[in-house]
Amino acid sequence: MTSQVRDLIESLVYSNNLSCKVRNQIERVLSSDTTQRDAAFRDTMRIRLDRVREANPKTISGLATVEDPPVLNMSRYMPTKADLEATYTAIEARKIAEKLERMDVHYLPSILLHGETGCGKTAFARFLAVKAQLPFVMLRLSHVVDSLLGQTDKNIVKVFDYAALEPCVLCLDEIDALALRRGQEDSTGAISRATITLMQQLDQVPNDTIVVATTNRFEDLDPAFVRRFTIHHEVKRLSHDETKCLVDMFFDSTLGYVPSDMPIWPSGAPAYEVINRCTEELIHAVARQED
C-alpha cells in the first residue's frame, strides 16, 4: 500500500460524513492488502470504522436525534455568501435574545429555511449549530406525522421539553409535513391540532435556543406559523463557480489529490450530488492504485 493510498484512506475514515457505501469500499481496499508493513495501519483503520459504525446519534424517545457536536465535515461544506450572512444574523439574534431574557422579555431566535429539494437546507442547519457552538437536535416532522399521527401532539411536546433543558439548535426538518395552512390535506383535523401545539411550543422556547425549520413548500405554510420565525432565508443551489470551489475544497482536504475526469456541473447542481460524485472518484482512485 503506497503512502498516498494510506493518507487518502485515513482522510476519509476520519471525516465526519462517512456513508455506508464508502465505508464498505474502504473495508474492501483494506482487506485486499496483505502486506506485513501495513498491518498496524489496517488494524487502526478498522478500529476507527467500527467506532463510526457503532456511534449512532442519541435519540429522544425515537423521535429526534441529538448530535453533540453536530456531525458536519466543515472542509467539505460550501456555504454561499447569503448563507453566511443568514448564519451570523441568527447568531446575533441569539445574543440579543439572551440579553432580553435578563429583562424577562421572551424573544425566539429562529430561522425558516426554504428552497428546492436537495439544495442543502439540513446541512445549513448543522452548519449554523457548528458556528453557534451548540448541540444539534433534529426532529423529522414527516416521520412523526406518518407513523405516530395519533400522538403527534405529545411527541412534539417531548422534543421541545428536551430542547428546553439546555441551549441547542433545534431543527424542525420537513416542516411542511405538519404546518400547512390549516384545512389543507387534513381530513381528520389532527394535523391542524398538531400545528397549533407546535406553535404553542415555539412560544415557550427559551431565548438561548435557536429554532430552525426547513421546507420546500414555503408558500403553503400556515401564515401564523411563518410569523413566528424572525429570519426567512432561501437556500439556493450552487452556481457554476461555487460548484467548482466545492470540488477544489473537497480535494484540497484529501491531501491534494486531483481527479482526471470529473464532470463539469452547470449552475443549479445540488451540493450533495457534487459531494457524492467527488467521494466516488476518490474511492475509485484508491482502488486503481491498489490494482
Secondary structure, 3 states (H helix, E strand, C coil): CCHHHHHHHHHHHCCCCCCHHHHHHHHHHHHHCCCCCCHHHHHHHHHHHHHHHHCCCEEECCCEEEECCCCCCHHHCCCCHHHHHHHHHHHHHHHHHHHHHCCCCCCCCEEEEECCCCCCHHHHHHHHHHHHCCCEEEEEHHHHHHHCHHHHHHHHHHHHHHHCCCCCEEEEECHHHCCECCCCCCCCCHHHHHHHHHHHHHCCCCCCCEEEEEECCHHHECHHHHCCCCEEEECCCECHHHHHHHHHHHHHCCCCCCCCCCCCCCCCECHHHHHHHHHHHHHHHHHHHHC
